[in-house]
Amino acid sequence: MKIFKYILIISSLLTLFSFEVHCQCCAAGNPSSLNSSIGLSGGKDILNVNLSHIYSQSDTYYNGINSTSNKYSSSNFNFTYLNLTYGLSNKLRISTDIGYFINKSQTFESSNYTRSTQGIADATLGLIYNTYKSDDKLFDLFQTAKITLPVGQFRQEFDGVVLPIDFQPSSGNYKYNIGLILSKRFEKSDFSLNSSIALEESKTIETESSFHKYGNLYNVSLACVYNIMQNVVGLLQIRAEYREKALNAAKSNNNIYSFINASGGSLVYLSPQINYNFNGDWFCSLQYSIPIYKNVNGEQLTNKYYITANISKSFDFSNKEKNINILSENINLSNIEFQISGNCEMCKERIENAINENINVVKSDWSIETKTVKIYYNNDINIDEIKKSIANIGHDTDKFKADLNIYNKLPECCLYRDNK
């Protein structure tokens, strides 16, 4: 049963869109902002709750494309964040998350001196809109927009000294991110392809003595998704990013900006990932990311690797009010049962969504075991029209059969005919 094939396609793309990793290994702000619908179903009134943890290690200095012999310091951090994503409609979703640095430390090799910090990082608000969807071409296009809010701790001190901007828990400024996500599936195939492109711009940070502005960040991603076995999916992602040099100006210098030479650059990451779905609405994943190409401006401490662990759960509020009505003694509902062919949870979601589009349907429940649907309704409904709508999405009923061309475009796990 491969219920989460389509789910993973969309959710992994959201992961690609929202990943933010700076050339500087320990740059301030959320090191990652996953849209935490990873592996969970979307749609109207679906709430996805995602808890993730990231560990990062950095100990290599680069200048351009070459590592240097100098080893001034090493750095690592443990970062946890919570994300909520909610479907306002079947096309539009809203997301928010907030992060916390459990620890963020840097050790200077020459003096064996370690400075560290911890605290609330940034929060984000985002929208994901399914701009174009083609079931015939098995193609989806999403538009994304996100704002980062500097709600966390900034201007923190260590040993009585204010920490550098890049070492603060919060980035200290607003960031705006827009992007596109594309998803392509293939008929009767366990493979799918995802790609994304995103642009992030930061506002100026104003401190007591200076102005600072992070360079714009550009991300391009490509991922191949493969259904390894029941409830297990593998993903191999390659992501390229380019960050412009940061700008800085002293207030005493008439606010004339100059580039920070040792900032920004290009990175390419390779990230294998494994995903597991259990108990229907629970999902966990583990990702390991390593940079396979670095070209940084000036000499910078760069990321060696990072590991991301994630656990998520979805909550369906779409039928809450309908279920209350069904249980109420004050409502006398009619109901009808008939056979619909199908195999799995993905079939169940597809069938029930099609039936529930009828304005007079209060609730529908299709059983995987018996292949029988039970429909509750409070006014007259045209049963034949409902059965036709089911056939039009690829499922045979006791009266209408799905067209072969529509049937063949169902995911492999949904193919129920003997000659599949």
Long-range contacts (C-beta under 8 A, 24 or more apart in sequence): 1-230, 1-231, 1-343, 1-344, 1-345, 1-413, 2-190, 2-227, 2-230, 2-231, 2-344, 2-346, 2-411, 2-412, 2-413, 3-231, 3-277, 3-280, 3-344, 3-345, 3-346, 3-413, 4-39, 4-41, 4-231, 4-233, 4-275, 4-277, 4-283, 5-185, 5-190, 5-192, 5-227, 5-233, 5-346, 5-411, 5-413, 6-185, 6-346, 6-411, 7-39, 7-40, 7-41, 7-42, 8-38, 8-39, 8-225, 8-233, 8-235, 8-275, 9-140, 9-183, 9-185, 9-192, 9-194, 9-225, 10-37, 10-42, 10-140, 10-142, 10-183, 11-35, 11-37, 11-38, 11-39, 11-40, 11-42, 12-38, 12-194, 12-223, 12-225, 12-235, 12-237, 12-273, 12-275, 13-142, 13-181, 13-182, 13-183, 13-194, 13-195, 13-196, 13-223, 14-38, 14-128, 14-142, 14-144, 14-181, 16-181, 16-194, 16-195, 16-196, 16-219, 16-221, 16-223, 16-237, 16-239, 17-142, 17-144, 17-179, 17-181, 17-196, 17-198, 17-219, 17-221, 18-126, 18-144, 18-146, 18-177, 18-198, 19-219, 19-221, 19-239, 20-200, 20-217, 20-219, 21-241, 21-267, 21-269, 21-289, 21-303, 21-306, 22-217, 22-243, 23-243, 23-263, 23-264, 23-265, 23-266, 23-267, 23-296, 23-297, 23-300, 23-302, 24-166, 24-263, 24-300, 24-301, 25-56, 25-58, 25-75, 25-300, 25-301, 25-302, 25-303, 25-304, 26-56, 26-58, 26-75, 26-77, 26-104, 26-106, 26-166, 26-167, 26-301, 27-166, 27-171, 27-214, 28-121, 28-154, 28-165, 28-166, 28-167, 28-168, 28-169, 28-170, 28-171, 28-172, 29-121, 29-122, 29-148, 29-150, 29-170, 29-171, 29-172, 29-175, 30-79, 30-81, 30-97, 30-99, 30-121, 30-122, 30-124, 30-148, 30-171, 31-56, 31-77, 31-79, 31-306, 32-79, 32-81, 32-308, 33-81, 33-83, 33-97, 33-99, 33-122, 33-124, 33-146, 33-148, 34-81, 34-83, 34-97, 34-308, 34-310, 35-83, 35-85, 35-95, 35-126, 35-128, 36-82, 36-83, 36-84, 36-85, 36-95, 36-97, 36-310, 36-312, 37-85, 37-93, 37-95, 37-312, 38-275, 38-283, 38-285, 38-310, 38-312, 39-233, 39-275, 39-277, 39-283, 39-284, 39-285, 39-312, 40-281, 40-283, 40-312, 40-313, 40-314, 41-281, 41-314, 41-316, 41-349, 42-85, 42-87, 42-93, 43-87, 43-90, 43-318, 43-353, 44-87, 44-88, 44-89, 44-90, 44-318, 45-86, 45-87, 45-316, 45-317, 45-318, 45-320, 46-86, 46-87, 46-314, 46-315, 46-316, 46-317, 46-318, 47-84, 47-85, 47-86, 47-87, 47-314, 47-315, 47-316, 47-317, 48-83, 48-84, 48-85, 48-86, 48-312, 48-313, 48-314, 48-315, 49-82, 49-83, 49-84, 49-312, 49-313, 49-314, 49-315, 50-82, 50-83, 50-84, 50-85, 50-97, 50-310, 50-311, 50-312, 51-80, 51-81, 51-82, 51-83, 51-310, 51-311, 51-312, 52-80, 52-81, 52-83, 52-308, 52-309, 52-310, 52-311, 53-78, 53-79, 53-80, 53-308, 53-309, 53-310, 54-78, 54-79, 54-80, 54-306, 54-307, 54-308, 55-79, 55-306, 55-307, 56-303, 56-305, 56-306, 56-307, 57-303, 57-304, 57-305, 57-306, 58-301, 58-302, 58-303, 58-304, 59-301, 59-304, 60-301, 60-302, 60-304, 61-299, 61-300, 61-301, 61-302, 62-294, 62-296, 62-299, 62-300, 62-302, 63-296, 63-298, 63-299, 63-300, 64-295, 64-296, 65-293, 65-294, 65-295, 68-299, 70-299, 71-109, 72-108, 72-109, 72-110, 72-301, 73-106, 73-107, 73-108, 73-109, 73-301, 74-106, 74-107, 74-109, 74-301, 75-104, 75-105, 75-106, 75-107, 75-301, 76-105, 77-101, 77-103, 77-104, 77-105, 78-102, 78-103, 78-104, 79-104, 79-121, 81-121, 85-128, 90-130, 91-129, 91-130, 92-127, 92-128, 92-129, 92-130, 93-127, 93-128, 93-129, 94-125, 94-126, 94-127, 94-128, 95-124, 95-125, 95-126, 95-127, 95-128, 95-146, 96-123, 96-124, 96-125, 96-126, 97-123, 97-124, 98-122, 98-123, 98-124, 98-151, 99-123, 99-152, 100-169, 101-169, 104-167, 104-169, 106-167, 115-158, 115-159, 115-163, 115-167, 116-158, 117-156, 117-158, 117-163, 117-167, 117-168, 117-169, 118-169, 119-152, 119-153, 119-156, 119-169, 119-170, 120-151, 120-152, 120-153, 120-169, 120-170, 121-152, 121-169, 121-170, 121-171, 122-148, 122-149, 122-150, 122-151, 122-152, 122-170, 122-171, 122-175, 123-148, 123-149, 123-151, 123-152, 124-148, 124-149, 125-149, 126-177, 128-181, 135-409, 136-409, 138-184, 138-185, 138-186, 138-187, 138-409, 139-182, 139-183, 139-184, 139-185, 140-181, 140-182, 140-183, 141-180, 141-181, 141-182, 141-183, 142-180, 142-181, 142-182, 142-183, 143-178, 143-179, 143-180, 143-181, 144-177, 144-178, 144-179, 144-180, 144-181, 144-198, 145-176, 145-177, 145-178, 145-179, 146-176, 146-177, 146-178, 147-174, 147-175, 147-176, 147-177, 148-174, 148-175, 148-176, 148-177, 149-174, 150-174, 155-207, 165-205, 165-207, 165-212, 171-202, 171-205, 171-214, 172-205, 173-202, 173-203, 173-204, 173-205, 173-213, 173-214, 174-202, 174-203, 175-200, 175-201, 175-202, 175-203, 175-214, 176-200, 176-201, 176-203, 177-201, 179-219, 185-411, 187-408, 187-409, 188-408, 188-412, 188-415, 189-412, 190-226, 190-227, 190-412, 191-224, 191-225, 191-226, 192-224, 192-225, 193-222, 193-223, 193-224, 193-225, 194-221, 194-222, 194-223, 194-224, 194-225, 195-220, 195-221, 195-222, 195-223, 196-220, 196-221, 197-221, 209-250, 209-251, 209-252, 210-248, 210-249, 210-250, 210-251, 211-247, 211-248, 211-249, 211-251, 211-255, 211-257, 212-246, 212-247, 212-248, 213-246, 213-247, 213-248, 213-257, 214-243, 214-246, 215-243, 215-244, 215-245, 215-246, 215-247, 215-263, 215-264, 216-243, 216-244, 217-241, 217-242, 217-243, 217-244, 218-242, 218-243, 231-276, 231-277, 231-278, 232-274, 232-275, 232-276, 232-277, 233-274, 233-275, 233-276, 233-277, 234-272, 234-273, 234-274, 234-275, 235-271, 235-272, 235-273, 235-274, 235-275, 236-270, 236-271, 236-272, 236-273, 237-269, 237-270, 237-271, 237-272, 237-273, 238-268, 238-269, 238-270, 238-271, 239-268, 239-269, 239-271, 240-266, 240-267, 240-268, 240-269, 241-266, 241-267, 241-268, 241-269, 242-266, 245-297, 261-297, 261-298, 262-296, 262-297, 262-298, 262-299, 262-300, 263-297, 263-298, 263-300, 264-296, 264-297, 265-294, 265-295, 265-296, 265-297, 265-300, 266-293, 266-294, 266-295, 266-296, 267-291, 267-293, 267-294, 267-295, 267-296, 267-302, 267-303, 268-292, 268-293, 280-345, 281-313, 281-314, 281-315, 281-316, 282-311, 282-312, 282-313, 283-310, 283-311, 283-312, 283-313, 283-314, 284-309, 284-310, 284-311, 284-312, 285-309, 285-310, 286-310, 318-356, 319-363, 322-362, 322-363, 322-376, 323-363, 325-362, 326-362, 326-363, 326-376, 331-378, 333-362, 333-376, 333-377, 333-378, 334-376, 334-377, 334-378, 335-374, 335-375, 335-376, 335-377, 336-374, 336-375, 336-377, 336-383, 337-372, 337-373, 337-374, 337-375, 338-372, 338-373, 338-383, 338-387, 338-397, 338-398, 339-371, 339-372, 339-373, 339-397, 339-398, 340-366, 340-371, 340-372, 340-373, 340-390, 340-395, 340-396, 340-397, 341-371, 341-395, 341-396, 341-397, 341-416, 341-417, 342-366, 342-368, 342-371, 342-395, 342-414, 342-416, 343-368, 343-413, 343-414, 343-415, 343-416, 344-368, 344-413, 344-414, 346-411, 346-413, 346-414, 347-395, 347-414, 347-416, 350-393, 350-394, 350-395, 350-414, 351-390, 351-393, 351-395, 354-389, 354-390, 354-392, 354-393, 355-386, 355-389, 355-390, 357-389, 358-385, 358-386, 361-386
